[in-house]
Amino acid sequence: MAEYFLGIDIGASSGRHILAHMEKGKMILEEVHRFPNGMSKKDGELCWDTKALFHEIKLGMRKCAELGKIPVSVGIDTWAVDFVLLDEQDEVIGNTVGYRDSRTQALTESVHGQSACVICKRHYYMRFFYQISSLHSSRRKAS
């Protein structure tokens, strides 16, 4: 019996579940679920619908079960710059604001400036190993 591995790719406009298994030395891929994704305005902020995303993750996993292909491992790939804050009961605090929301642009400019930067861009990259961008969580946590 084959061992199945499930990869869930959640992109900015869609998501999909891909099952993989080995067959005669070759990796066989099978798309088992695809769903739309996107951000919408909520309280003036561009937000992800995390409840809908979680529903789609579970729906795709159910489809694997219906096919009789239970994965031994699951990996989820996302845009990797968004986060949610949780309270003591693991409930989401506030909106799940997406990386495309414009609220961090002014902060990025004030921290790194155009002419005289407060934090040198080269030093920032050497310390944190990523480029300065309004997409990154450090900007959005400060906003």
Sine and cosine of phi, psi and omega as CSV:
sin_phi,cos_phi,sin_psi,cos_psi,sin_omega,cos_omega
0.00,0.00,0.66,-0.75,-0.04,-1.00
-0.96,0.26,0.53,-0.85,0.18,-0.98
-1.00,-0.06,0.75,-0.66,-0.03,-1.00
-0.95,-0.30,0.57,-0.82,0.04,-1.00
-0.80,-0.60,0.72,-0.69,-0.06,-1.00
-0.94,-0.35,0.81,-0.59,0.12,-0.99
-0.94,-0.34,0.78,-0.62,0.03,-1.00
-0.91,-0.42,0.89,-0.47,-0.01,-1.00
-0.96,-0.28,0.89,-0.45,0.03,-1.00
-0.93,-0.36,0.96,-0.29,-0.01,-1.00
-0.98,-0.19,0.01,-1.00,-0.05,-1.00
-0.92,0.38,-0.45,0.89,-0.04,-1.00
-0.86,-0.51,-0.22,0.98,0.03,-1.00
-0.33,-0.94,0.21,-0.98,0.06,-1.00
-0.67,-0.74,0.33,-0.94,0.03,-1.00
-0.43,-0.90,0.42,-0.91,0.07,-1.00
-0.92,-0.38,0.83,-0.56,0.01,-1.00
-0.87,-0.49,0.85,-0.52,0.09,-1.00
-1.00,-0.03,0.66,-0.75,0.04,-1.00
-0.79,-0.61,0.57,-0.82,0.15,-0.99
-0.46,-0.89,0.32,-0.95,0.00,-1.00
-0.99,-0.11,0.67,-0.75,0.01,-1.00
-0.59,-0.81,0.92,-0.40,-0.02,-1.00
0.80,0.60,0.68,0.73,0.06,-1.00
0.99,0.16,0.05,1.00,0.01,-1.00
-0.89,-0.45,0.58,-0.81,0.07,-1.00
-0.99,0.11,0.81,-0.59,0.02,-1.00
-0.97,-0.25,0.80,-0.60,0.00,-1.00
-0.93,-0.36,0.62,-0.78,-0.02,-1.00
-0.62,-0.78,0.86,-0.52,0.08,-1.00
-0.98,0.20,0.83,-0.56,-0.03,-1.00
-0.94,-0.34,-0.28,0.96,-0.01,-1.00
-0.36,-0.93,0.65,-0.76,0.08,-1.00
-0.68,-0.73,0.59,-0.81,-0.03,-1.00
-0.53,-0.85,0.44,-0.90,0.05,-1.00
-0.97,0.23,0.45,-0.90,0.06,-1.00
-0.56,-0.83,0.33,-0.94,0.05,-1.00
0.20,-0.98,0.19,-0.98,0.02,-1.00
-0.98,-0.20,0.41,-0.91,0.08,-1.00
-0.64,-0.77,0.37,-0.93,-0.01,-1.00
-0.96,0.28,0.73,-0.68,0.07,-1.00
-0.59,-0.81,0.85,-0.52,-0.03,-1.00
0.80,0.60,0.59,0.81,0.03,-1.00
0.98,0.18,0.10,0.99,-0.01,-1.00
-0.88,-0.48,0.50,-0.87,0.05,-1.00
-1.00,0.07,0.92,-0.40,-0.18,-0.98
-0.82,-0.58,0.43,-0.90,0.16,-0.99
-1.00,0.03,0.51,-0.86,0.10,-0.99
-0.99,-0.11,1.00,0.08,-0.09,-1.00
-0.91,0.42,-0.51,0.86,0.04,-1.00
-0.91,0.42,-0.67,0.74,0.03,-1.00
-0.91,0.40,-0.64,0.77,0.03,-1.00
-0.89,0.46,-0.70,0.71,0.01,-1.00
-0.90,0.45,-0.63,0.77,0.06,-1.00
-0.86,0.51,-0.71,0.71,-0.01,-1.00
-0.92,0.40,-0.61,0.80,0.06,-1.00
-0.87,0.50,-0.73,0.68,0.00,-1.00
-0.92,0.39,-0.62,0.79,0.01,-1.00
-0.88,0.47,-0.70,0.72,0.03,-1.00
-0.90,0.43,-0.60,0.80,0.04,-1.00
-0.93,0.37,-0.58,0.81,0.07,-1.00
-0.89,0.45,-0.62,0.79,0.02,-1.00
-0.89,0.45,-0.60,0.80,0.07,-1.00
-0.87,0.49,-0.71,0.71,0.00,-1.00
-0.89,0.45,-0.66,0.75,0.01,-1.00
-0.88,0.47,-0.53,0.85,0.03,-1.00
-0.99,0.16,-0.13,0.99,-0.06,-1.00
0.96,0.28,0.40,0.92,-0.04,-1.00
-0.88,-0.48,0.99,0.17,-0.05,-1.00
-0.99,0.15,0.88,-0.47,-0.02,-1.00
-0.94,0.33,0.59,-0.81,0.09,-1.00
-1.00,0.06,-0.22,0.98,-0.02,-1.00
-0.47,-0.88,0.56,-0.83,0.03,-1.00
-0.75,-0.66,0.73,-0.68,0.10,-0.99
-0.81,-0.58,0.64,-0.77,0.00,-1.00
-0.86,-0.51,0.80,-0.60,0.05,-1.00
-0.94,-0.35,0.80,-0.61,0.05,-1.00
-0.78,-0.62,-0.17,-0.99,-0.03,-1.00
-0.96,0.28,-0.23,0.97,0.21,-0.98
0.91,0.41,0.23,0.97,0.05,-1.00
-0.85,-0.53,0.00,1.00,0.00,-1.00
-0.97,-0.26,0.35,-0.94,-0.03,-1.00
-0.45,-0.89,0.27,-0.96,0.13,-0.99
-0.80,-0.60,0.50,-0.87,0.10,-1.00
-0.99,-0.16,0.67,-0.74,-0.02,-1.00
-0.87,-0.49,0.53,-0.85,0.08,-1.00
-1.00,0.02,-0.15,-0.99,-0.04,-1.00
-0.89,0.46,-0.41,0.91,0.01,-1.00
-0.99,-0.12,0.25,0.97,-0.02,-1.00
0.88,0.47,0.49,0.87,0.09,-1.00
-1.00,-0.09,0.59,-0.80,-0.03,-1.00
-0.92,0.40,0.74,-0.67,0.07,-1.00
-0.99,-0.16,0.87,-0.50,0.05,-1.00
0.97,0.26,-0.20,-0.98,-0.02,-1.00
-0.99,0.13,0.43,-0.90,0.10,-1.00
-1.00,-0.04,0.99,0.14,-0.11,-0.99
-0.96,0.29,0.74,-0.67,-0.04,-1.00
-0.99,0.10,0.30,-0.95,-0.05,-1.00
-0.91,0.42,-0.32,0.95,-0.01,-1.00
-1.00,0.05,-0.06,1.00,0.05,-1.00
-0.91,0.40,0.61,-0.79,-0.12,-0.99
-0.99,0.11,0.00,1.00,-0.14,-0.99
-0.90,0.43,-0.32,0.95,-0.05,-1.00
-0.99,-0.12,-0.10,1.00,-0.07,-1.00
-0.86,0.51,-0.73,0.69,-0.01,-1.00
-0.90,0.44,-0.61,0.79,0.01,-1.00
-0.91,0.42,-0.68,0.73,0.02,-1.00
-0.86,0.51,-0.70,0.72,0.00,-1.00
-0.92,0.39,-0.61,0.79,-0.02,-1.00
-0.95,0.30,-0.54,0.84,0.00,-1.00
-0.97,0.23,-0.68,0.74,-0.12,-0.99
-0.95,-0.31,-0.20,0.98,0.11,-0.99
0.74,0.68,0.26,-0.97,0.04,-1.00
-1.00,0.00,-0.73,0.69,-0.08,-1.00
-0.99,-0.16,-0.81,0.59,0.00,-1.00
-0.91,-0.42,0.97,-0.23,-0.07,-1.00
-0.99,0.12,0.65,-0.76,0.04,-1.00
-0.95,0.31,-0.69,0.72,0.06,-1.00
-0.90,-0.43,0.89,-0.45,-0.03,-1.00
-0.85,0.53,0.77,-0.64,-0.05,-1.00
-0.86,0.51,-0.64,0.77,0.00,-1.00
-0.91,0.42,-0.70,0.71,0.01,-1.00
-0.89,0.46,-0.67,0.74,0.01,-1.00
-0.86,0.51,-0.73,0.68,0.00,-1.00
-0.90,0.44,-0.69,0.72,-0.03,-1.00
-0.90,0.44,-0.52,0.85,-0.02,-1.00
-0.99,0.13,-0.69,0.73,-0.12,-0.99
-0.96,-0.28,-0.15,0.99,0.05,-1.00
0.88,0.48,0.52,0.85,0.22,-0.98
-0.50,-0.86,0.41,-0.91,-0.08,-1.00
-0.96,0.29,0.35,-0.94,0.04,-1.00
-0.96,0.27,0.80,-0.60,-0.03,-1.00
-0.35,-0.94,0.57,-0.82,0.05,-1.00
-0.93,0.36,-0.18,0.98,0.01,-1.00
-0.96,0.27,-0.45,0.89,-0.15,-0.99
-0.97,0.26,0.50,-0.86,-0.08,-1.00
-0.86,0.51,-0.54,0.84,-0.03,-1.00
-0.87,0.50,-0.60,0.80,0.05,-1.00
-0.93,0.38,-0.68,0.73,-0.13,-0.99
-0.97,0.23,-0.51,0.86,0.06,-1.00
-0.91,0.42,-0.62,0.79,-0.01,-1.00
-0.94,0.33,-0.44,0.90,-0.01,-1.00
-0.99,0.13,0.00,0.00,0.00,0.00
